[in-house]
């Protein structure tokens, strides 16, 4: 190990974000193997140590310096009131690319229709501080208790309302609950301890992780596209070809033909390939990307 390098201790969020984080880091270049019997996963980087920590607690341990950096949701940073440096936002989740939303929900039969109707009521949630602050901002006094789980069930028998996290709202609807309001939306963030961020060697490593992780996430929505076309048809094709930047055009060994290589949004491929074919393109190849660095 080179003397100018320092070990960076990274917090891998245990729970719903874990698999998605491991997958994205693998595409970014770090292979992590998690053992269910250990909180010390293997990583193929001698300058990186990984610890599995619950997302709910991540910002606490990053702030204290037990971890140099870690990934957790904005919701848990705010819930814990943690003083950490936010390196970047990364839009990935367990099921969808939608942000997680903390919402106020009540049974379908409830007479509560707005935040004002919560005056004097009892609310169960895992994000007690966020809920208290939201109630205060709306000038409402209500009791808020911590929920250890099965919060949707409590709404029908034990409390007047719940504040629960959702992406699609399907689970709440399945439990006959009605969303009244949204308290906040949350996306995963890479956060760093402030002392670690002030350390150049550690900051360089954390910024490297952020750059490659963002590149891996951006690449998931892009594909590479290669094709051959006669030179005389090139200009017409380029008009139809959206790209990240100007496409690369190289002369082929066959006179009058060129090869075009570009990066485009994956969702437009199915629409554009027939148009490219009609423009005279041949040998069209679509290929996946690991990283796209802007």
KEKE-3310 file (N, C-alpha, C; in steps of 0.2 Angstrom, whole numbers, plus 5000, padded with zeros to 4 digits):
npx = (5004:5003:5011:5005:4992:4976:4966:4949:4934:4919:4901:4889:4873:4862:4848:4834:4841:4853:4856:4854:4864:4876:4875:4876:4888:4896:4895:4902:4914:4919:4919:4909:4907:4894:4892:4880:4882:4891:4897:4906:4909:4918:4929:4936:4947:4961:4962:4950:4937:4923:4908:4893:4879:4863:4852:4845:4853:4865:4869:4872:4883:4892:4893:4899:4912:4915:4913:4919:4912:4896:4881:4865:4847:4840:4830:4834:4845:4840:4830:4839:4845:4859:4875:4883:4893:4886:4889:4884:4868:4860:4850:4843:4834:4827:4816:4811:4814:4809:4808:4808:4793:4788:4772:4757:4744:4728:4714:4702:4689:4691:4688:4697:4704:4713:4729:4726:4716:4722:4724:4727:4727:4733:4748:4757:4774:4790:4798:4799:4804:4804:4791:4786:4792:4785:4772:4773:4777:4765:4757:4750:4746:4749:4750:4765:4771:4784:4785:4788:4786:4775:4766:4755:4745:4742:4735:4722:4717:4724:4730:4727:4731:4745:4762:4770:4782:4783:4784:4776:4763:4755:4755:4749:4736:4732:4731:4719:4721:4721:4730:4734:4742:4759:4774:4788:4800:4812:4829:4843:4858:4876:4886:4898:4909:4914:4927:4934:4931:4939:4951:4963:4968:4958:4946:4949:4947:4934:4928:4931:4924:4911:4911:4912:4902:4891:4893:4890:4877:4871:4874:4865:4853:4857:4863:4876:4878:4882:4885:4886:4887:4884:4894:4888:4875:4877:4874:4860:4857:4863:4855:4844:4849:4850:4861:4874:4884:4892:4892:4904:4913:4921:4932:4929:4937:4932:4929:4920:4911:4907:4909:4899:4898:4890:4882:4866:4849:4842:4828:4824:4829:4821:4813:4821:4829:4823:4821:4834:4839:4831:4837:4848:4857:4868:4873:4870:4873:4868:4874:4877:4881:4894:4898:4895:4903:4902)
npy = (4994:5011:5025:5037:5035:5033:5023:5022:5022:5015:5016:5004:5003:4994:4983:4989:4996:4990:4979:4986:4996:4988:4982:4994:4999:4988:4990:5002:4998:4992:4977:4970:4958:4952:4945:4937:4934:4942:4959:4965:4967:4960:4968:4972:4982:4989:5001:5003:5001:4992:4993:4986:4995:5000:5009:5019:5023:5027:5040:5045:5038:5042:5055:5055:5050:5036:5030:5035:5039:5036:5028:5034:5038:5054:5057:5050:5057:5070:5066:5062:5073:5076:5082:5082:5081:5082:5073:5069:5066:5051:5044:5030:5015:5002:4997:5005:5020:5031:5044:5040:5043:5051:5050:5056:5046:5039:5028:5023:5026:5036:5053:5062:5074:5083:5091:5099:5093:5085:5089:5086:5073:5056:5050:5037:5033:5030:5040:5051:5064:5071:5071:5078:5091:5094:5095:5105:5116:5117:5122:5113:5104:5088:5071:5061:5045:5033:5020:5003:4995:4987:4997:5001:4993:4998:5009:5007:5003:5007:5020:5037:5041:5038:5041:5036:5028:5027:5022:5020:5020:5009:4999:5005:5008:4995:4991:4998:5012:5029:5042:5058:5069:5074:5073:5074:5071:5058:5054:5043:5047:5051:5053:5062:5061:5077:5079:5069:5073:5085:5080:5077:5065:5056:5063:5063:5050:5047:5056:5050:5038:5044:5049:5038:5030:5038:5038:5025:5024:5033:5027:5016:5021:5023:5017:5010:5013:5006:5007:5005:5015:5021:5035:5045:5045:5049:5062:5063:5053:5057:5068:5062:5055:5055:5060:5058:5067:5074:5061:5048:5046:5036:5031:5017:5003:4999:5008:5024:5021:5023:5021:5023:5028:5029:5036:5034:5037:5024:5021:5026:5018:5008:5015:5022:5013:5007:5018:5022:5011:5012:5023:5018:5012:4999:4984:4986:4988:4986:4990:4986:4998:5001:5012:5029:5044:5061)
npz = (5000:4996:5004:5004:5003:5012:5022:5018:5026:5022:5023:5020:5017:5026:5023:5013:5004:5002:4992:4980:4981:4982:4969:4960:4964:4960:4946:4945:4948:4960:4968:4979:4992:5002:5018:5027:5040:5045:5048:5041:5025:5011:5000:4985:4986:4992:4999:5004:5016:5021:5030:5036:5040:5047:5037:5044:5054:5048:5046:5058:5063:5053:5056:5068:5065:5065:5053:5037:5026:5018:5012:5013:5015:5012:5021:5033:5037:5040:5050:5060:5062:5058:5056:5043:5028:5012:4998:4986:4977:4973:4962:4964:4969:4978:4971:4961:4951:4957:4970:4987:4997:5011:5019:5025:5031:5033:5038:5026:5030:5039:5046:5045:5034:5032:5037:5048:5054:5063:5075:5092:5090:5088:5081:5073:5068:5060:5058:5069:5073:5061:5058:5069:5067:5055:5059:5068:5059:5053:5062:5071:5085:5090:5096:5094:5091:5092:5079:5078:5068:5056:5053:5045:5050:5062:5060:5059:5071:5082:5082:5076:5064:5052:5048:5035:5024:5006:4989:4978:4983:4983:4993:5004:4999:4997:5010:5014:5016:5015:5007:5014:5014:5009:5017:5015:5002:4998:4993:4990:4997:4996:5009:5019:5033:5041:5045:5038:5025:5024:5024:5012:5005:5009:5004:4991:4988:4991:4982:4970:4971:4971:4958:4949:4954:4950:4937:4934:4937:4928:4916:4916:4910:4897:4881:4870:4853:4837:4820:4802:4787:4771:4765:4758:4763:4776:4782:4782:4790:4802:4806:4811:4822:4839:4851:4865:4864:4849:4837:4835:4820:4809:4795:4785:4778:4766:4752:4752:4763:4780:4798:4812:4829:4844:4859:4866:4873:4881:4880:4868:4858:4852:4844:4835:4828:4817:4809:4806:4799:4788:4783:4777:4785:4791:4799:4812:4829:4846:4862:4879:4893:4905:4913:4911:4910:4912)
capx = (5000:5007:5011:5001:4985:4973:4960:4942:4929:4913:4895:4885:4866:4859:4841:4831:4846:4859:4857:4855:4870:4881:4875:4879:4896:4899:4896:4906:4921:4920:4916:4908:4903:4891:4891:4875:4884:4897:4895:4912:4909:4924:4929:4943:4951:4965:4961:4943:4934:4916:4904:4886:4875:4857:4852:4842:4858:4871:4872:4875:4890:4896:4895:4904:4918:4916:4913:4921:4907:4891:4875:4858:4842:4840:4825:4837:4849:4835:4827:4844:4848:4866:4879:4888:4894:4883:4893:4880:4862:4860:4843:4842:4831:4826:4811:4809:4818:4805:4810:4803:4789:4785:4766:4752:4739:4723:4709:4697:4683:4692:4685:4703:4705:4719:4733:4722:4711:4726:4724:4725:4726:4739:4751:4763:4778:4797:4802:4796:4807:4802:4784:4785:4793:4780:4766:4774:4776:4758:4753:4746:4748:4747:4755:4768:4774:4788:4782:4793:4784:4768:4763:4749:4740:4740:4731:4715:4715:4728:4731:4722:4735:4752:4766:4774:4786:4780:4786:4770:4757:4751:4754:4744:4730:4731:4728:4713:4723:4721:4735:4731:4747:4766:4779:4794:4802:4819:4833:4849:4864:4882:4888:4905:4911:4917:4935:4937:4931:4944:4957:4964:4968:4951:4942:4950:4944:4927:4926:4932:4918:4905:4911:4911:4895:4886:4893:4887:4869:4869:4874:4859:4848:4860:4866:4880:4875:4887:4882:4889:4883:4888:4896:4883:4869:4878:4871:4853:4857:4865:4849:4839:4852:4851:4867:4876:4888:4892:4894:4911:4913:4927:4932:4930:4942:4928:4928:4913:4908:4909:4907:4896:4898:4887:4878:4859:4845:4840:4821:4823:4832:4816:4810:4825:4833:4819:4823:4841:4839:4828:4841:4853:4862:4869:4877:4868:4874:4867:4878:4876:4887:4895:4898:4895:4906:4901)
capy = (5000:5017:5028:5043:5033:5032:5019:5026:5017:5016:5013:5001:5003:4987:4984:4989:4999:4986:4975:4991:4999:4983:4982:5000:4999:4983:4993:5007:4995:4989:4971:4969:4952:4953:4939:4938:4932:4947:4966:4967:4964:4960:4973:4972:4988:4989:5007:5004:4996:4992:4991:4987:4999:5001:5016:5023:5025:5028:5047:5046:5035:5046:5061:5053:5048:5029:5030:5041:5041:5031:5030:5033:5042:5061:5057:5048:5063:5075:5063:5062:5080:5075:5087:5079:5084:5079:5073:5069:5063:5046:5042:5023:5013:4995:4994:5010:5026:5036:5045:5038:5048:5050:5053:5055:5042:5037:5023:5026:5028:5042:5059:5067:5076:5088:5091:5103:5088:5080:5092:5082:5066:5051:5048:5033:5033:5029:5047:5055:5071:5074:5072:5083:5097:5095:5097:5112:5120:5118:5125:5108:5100:5081:5066:5057:5040:5029:5014:4998:4991:4985:5004:5001:4989:5002:5015:5005:5001:5009:5027:5040:5042:5036:5044:5030:5029:5024:5024:5020:5020:5003:4995:5009:5007:4988:4991:5002:5018:5035:5047:5065:5074:5072:5077:5075:5065:5057:5050:5041:5052:5049:5058:5061:5065:5083:5079:5065:5077:5090:5076:5077:5059:5053:5066:5061:5043:5048:5059:5045:5034:5047:5050:5032:5028:5042:5036:5018:5025:5036:5022:5012:5023:5024:5011:5012:5011:5006:5005:5007:5018:5025:5042:5050:5045:5051:5068:5062:5049:5061:5072:5057:5051:5059:5057:5061:5072:5072:5054:5047:5044:5033:5029:5010:5001:4999:5015:5026:5019:5025:5018:5028:5025:5035:5034:5037:5035:5017:5021:5029:5014:5004:5020:5025:5008:5006:5024:5021:5006:5015:5028:5015:5010:4992:4981:4990:4984:4990:4986:4990:5002:5000:5019:5035:5050:5067)
capz = (5000:4995:5010:5003:5003:5018:5022:5019:5029:5019:5026:5016:5020:5027:5022:5006:4999:5001:4986:4975:4982:4979:4962:4957:4966:4956:4939:4946:4948:4966:4969:4986:4994:5009:5022:5031:5047:5047:5046:5037:5019:5007:4994:4981:4986:4998:5002:5006:5021:5021:5036:5035:5045:5045:5034:5049:5059:5045:5046:5065:5063:5049:5059:5074:5062:5064:5046:5033:5021:5018:5008:5016:5013:5015:5027:5039:5039:5043:5056:5065:5063:5057:5053:5038:5021:5007:4992:4980:4977:4968:4961:4963:4974:4978:4966:4956:4951:4960:4976:4993:5000:5018:5018:5031:5029:5037:5035:5021:5033:5043:5045:5044:5027:5031:5043:5053:5058:5067:5082:5098:5088:5089:5075:5073:5063:5062:5058:5074:5072:5054:5059:5074:5064:5050:5062:5070:5053:5051:5068:5074:5091:5091:5099:5089:5094:5087:5077:5077:5062:5055:5055:5042:5054:5068:5058:5059:5078:5088:5081:5072:5058:5052:5043:5032:5018:5000:4983:4973:4987:4982:4999:5008:4996:4999:5017:5014:5019:5011:5008:5015:5013:5009:5022:5011:4997:5000:4988:4993:4997:4998:5014:5022:5039:5039:5045:5033:5019:5025:5023:5005:5003:5010:5000:4984:4987:4991:4976:4965:4972:4969:4951:4946:4955:4946:4930:4933:4937:4922:4911:4916:4905:4890:4877:4864:4846:4832:4813:4796:4782:4765:4766:4755:4767:4783:4784:4783:4796:4808:4808:4815:4827:4845:4855:4871:4861:4842:4837:4832:4813:4806:4788:4784:4773:4760:4750:4752:4769:4787:4804:4817:4836:4848:4865:4866:4878:4879:4878:4861:4853:4848:4839:4830:4824:4810:4805:4804:4794:4782:4780:4774:4790:4791:4804:4818:4835:4852:4867:4886:4895:4913:4915:4907:4914:4908)
cpx = (5004:5006:5006:4994:4983:4967:4954:4937:4922:4907:4891:4878:4863:4851:4839:4836:4852:4860:4858:4861:4876:4881:4878:4886:4899:4900:4901:4914:4923:4916:4915:4904:4901:4890:4886:4877:4890:4895:4901:4913:4916:4923:4936:4946:4954:4964:4954:4941:4927:4913:4897:4882:4868:4856:4849:4848:4865:4874:4874:4882:4895:4898:4900:4911:4920:4917:4915:4916:4902:4885:4869:4853:4842:4835:4829:4842:4845:4832:4832:4847:4856:4869:4885:4888:4891:4887:4889:4873:4862:4853:4843:4838:4830:4821:4810:4814:4815:4808:4805:4800:4787:4778:4762:4746:4734:4718:4705:4691:4684:4689:4691:4704:4711:4723:4730:4718:4715:4727:4722:4725:4733:4741:4757:4767:4785:4801:4798:4798:4804:4794:4782:4786:4788:4774:4767:4774:4769:4753:4748:4749:4745:4752:4758:4772:4778:4785:4788:4792:4777:4763:4756:4743:4737:4735:4724:4712:4718:4730:4726:4725:4742:4755:4771:4777:4783:4784:4780:4763:4753:4750:4749:4737:4728:4728:4723:4715:4723:4726:4732:4736:4754:4770:4785:4796:4810:4822:4839:4854:4870:4884:4894:4905:4915:4925:4938:4937:4936:4951:4958:4964:4961:4946:4943:4947:4937:4924:4926:4926:4912:4905:4909:4904:4890:4887:4890:4879:4867:4869:4868:4854:4851:4862:4871:4877:4881:4883:4887:4884:4887:4889:4891:4876:4870:4875:4864:4852:4858:4859:4845:4842:4854:4857:4869:4880:4888:4895:4901:4910:4920:4926:4933:4935:4938:4927:4921:4909:4911:4906:4905:4895:4895:4884:4871:4855:4842:4832:4819:4825:4827:4813:4814:4829:4829:4821:4830:4842:4836:4832:4848:4859:4862:4873:4876:4869:4872:4871:4877:4882:4888:4895:4898:4897:4905:4906)
cpy = (5006:5021:5035:5042:5032:5027:5023:5020:5019:5012:5010:5000:4996:4988:4985:4992:4995:4983:4980:4994:4994:4983:4988:5000:4994:4986:4998:5005:4992:4983:4970:4962:4953:4946:4940:4937:4937:4954:4969:4964:4964:4965:4972:4978:4989:4996:5009:4999:4997:4990:4991:4990:5000:5009:5021:5026:5028:5035:5049:5044:5039:5052:5060:5051:5041:5027:5036:5044:5035:5033:5029:5038:5049:5061:5055:5053:5068:5072:5063:5068:5080:5080:5083:5082:5079:5079:5073:5065:5057:5043:5034:5021:5005:4993:4999:5016:5032:5037:5042:5044:5047:5054:5052:5051:5040:5032:5027:5029:5034:5048:5064:5068:5081:5088:5095:5098:5084:5083:5088:5075:5062:5049:5043:5033:5031:5035:5052:5062:5074:5076:5078:5090:5099:5098:5104:5117:5122:5121:5120:5105:5093:5077:5062:5051:5036:5022:5009:4994:4990:4992:5004:4998:4994:5007:5013:5004:5005:5017:5030:5041:5039:5040:5038:5032:5024:5026:5025:5021:5014:4999:4999:5008:4999:4987:4996:5009:5023:5040:5054:5070:5071:5076:5079:5069:5064:5052:5048:5046:5049:5054:5056:5064:5071:5083:5075:5069:5082:5086:5075:5070:5055:5056:5064:5054:5043:5051:5054:5040:5037:5048:5044:5029:5032:5040:5029:5019:5028:5031:5017:5014:5025:5017:5014:5009:5011:5004:5008:5010:5021:5032:5046:5050:5047:5057:5067:5058:5053:5066:5068:5054:5056:5056:5061:5067:5071:5065:5054:5044:5042:5030:5021:5009:5000:5007:5017:5025:5021:5021:5024:5025:5031:5032:5038:5034:5028:5017:5023:5024:5010:5009:5021:5020:5007:5012:5024:5016:5008:5020:5025:5012:5002:4990:4985:4986:4989:4986:4990:4993:5001:5007:5024:5041:5056:5072)
cpz = (5000:5001:5010:5003:5010:5017:5023:5021:5026:5022:5021:5019:5020:5026:5015:5001:4998:4995:4980:4975:4980:4972:4958:4958:4961:4949:4940:4947:4955:4967:4977:4988:5001:5012:5027:5039:5049:5044:5042:5030:5015:5001:4991:4980:4992:5002:5004:5011:5021:5027:5034:5041:5042:5042:5039:5053:5055:5046:5053:5066:5058:5052:5065:5071:5063:5057:5042:5029:5021:5014:5013:5013:5016:5021:5033:5041:5042:5050:5061:5066:5062:5054:5049:5032:5016:5000:4986:4981:4971:4968:4959:4970:4973:4972:4960:4956:4954:4967:4981:4995:5007:5018:5024:5028:5034:5034:5031:5024:5038:5041:5044:5036:5026:5037:5049:5057:5062:5074:5087:5096:5089:5083:5077:5067:5065:5062:5063:5073:5066:5055:5064:5071:5059:5053:5065:5065:5051:5057:5071:5080:5091:5094:5094:5093:5089:5086:5075:5071:5061:5056:5051:5046:5059:5066:5059:5066:5083:5088:5077:5065:5058:5047:5041:5025:5012:4994:4978:4977:4986:4989:5004:5005:4997:5006:5019:5018:5013:5012:5009:5013:5012:5013:5018:5006:4999:4994:4992:4992:4999:5003:5017:5028:5037:5040:5040:5026:5019:5024:5015:5002:5003:5005:4993:4983:4987:4985:4970:4965:4969:4961:4947:4947:4951:4939:4929:4933:4931:4916:4910:4911:4898:4887:4872:4858:4841:4825:4808:4791:4777:4767:4763:4759:4774:4785:4786:4789:4803:4811:4812:4821:4833:4848:4861:4869:4853:4841:4833:4825:4811:4799:4789:4779:4766:4758:4750:4758:4775:4792:4809:4824:4840:4854:4865:4872:4876:4877:4871:4856:4849:4843:4834:4826:4817:4806:4802:4799:4788:4779:4777:4779:4790:4797:4811:4824:4841:4857:4874:4888:4903:4916:4910:4911:4909:4910)
residu = (UNK:UNK:UNK:UNK:UNK:UNK:UNK:UNK:UNK:UNK:UNK:UNK:UNK:UNK:UNK:UNK:UNK:UNK:UNK:UNK:UNK:UNK:UNK:UNK:UNK:UNK:UNK:UNK:UNK:UNK:UNK:UNK:UNK:UNK:UNK:UNK:UNK:UNK:UNK:UNK:UNK:UNK:UNK:UNK:UNK:UNK:UNK:UNK:UNK:UNK:UNK:UNK:UNK:UNK:UNK:UNK:UNK:UNK:UNK:UNK:UNK:UNK:UNK:UNK:UNK:UNK:UNK:UNK:UNK:UNK:UNK:UNK:UNK:UNK:UNK:UNK:UNK:UNK:UNK:UNK:UNK:UNK:UNK:UNK:UNK:UNK:UNK:UNK:UNK:UNK:UNK:UNK:UNK:UNK:UNK:UNK:UNK:UNK:UNK:UNK:UNK:UNK:UNK:UNK:UNK:UNK:UNK:UNK:UNK:UNK:UNK:UNK:UNK:UNK:UNK:UNK:UNK:UNK:UNK:UNK:UNK:UNK:UNK:UNK:UNK:UNK:UNK:UNK:UNK:UNK:UNK:UNK:UNK:UNK:UNK:UNK:UNK:UNK:UNK:UNK:UNK:UNK:UNK:UNK:UNK:UNK:UNK:UNK:UNK:UNK:UNK:UNK:UNK:UNK:UNK:UNK:UNK:UNK:UNK:UNK:UNK:UNK:UNK:UNK:UNK:UNK:UNK:UNK:UNK:UNK:UNK:UNK:UNK:UNK:UNK:UNK:UNK:UNK:UNK:UNK:UNK:UNK:UNK:UNK:UNK:UNK:UNK:UNK:UNK:UNK:UNK:UNK:UNK:UNK:UNK:UNK:UNK:UNK:UNK:UNK:UNK:UNK:UNK:UNK:UNK:UNK:UNK:UNK:UNK:UNK:UNK:UNK:UNK:UNK:UNK:UNK:UNK:UNK:UNK:UNK:UNK:UNK:UNK:UNK:UNK:UNK:UNK:UNK:UNK:UNK:UNK:UNK:UNK:UNK:UNK:UNK:UNK:UNK:UNK:UNK:UNK:UNK:UNK:UNK:UNK:UNK:UNK:UNK:UNK:UNK:UNK:UNK:UNK:UNK:UNK:UNK:UNK:UNK:UNK:UNK:UNK:UNK:UNK:UNK:UNK:UNK:UNK:UNK:UNK:UNK:UNK:UNK:UNK:UNK:UNK:UNK:UNK:UNK:UNK:UNK:UNK:UNK:UNK:UNK:UNK:UNK:UNK:UNK:UNK:UNK:UNK:UNK:UNK:UNK)
# end
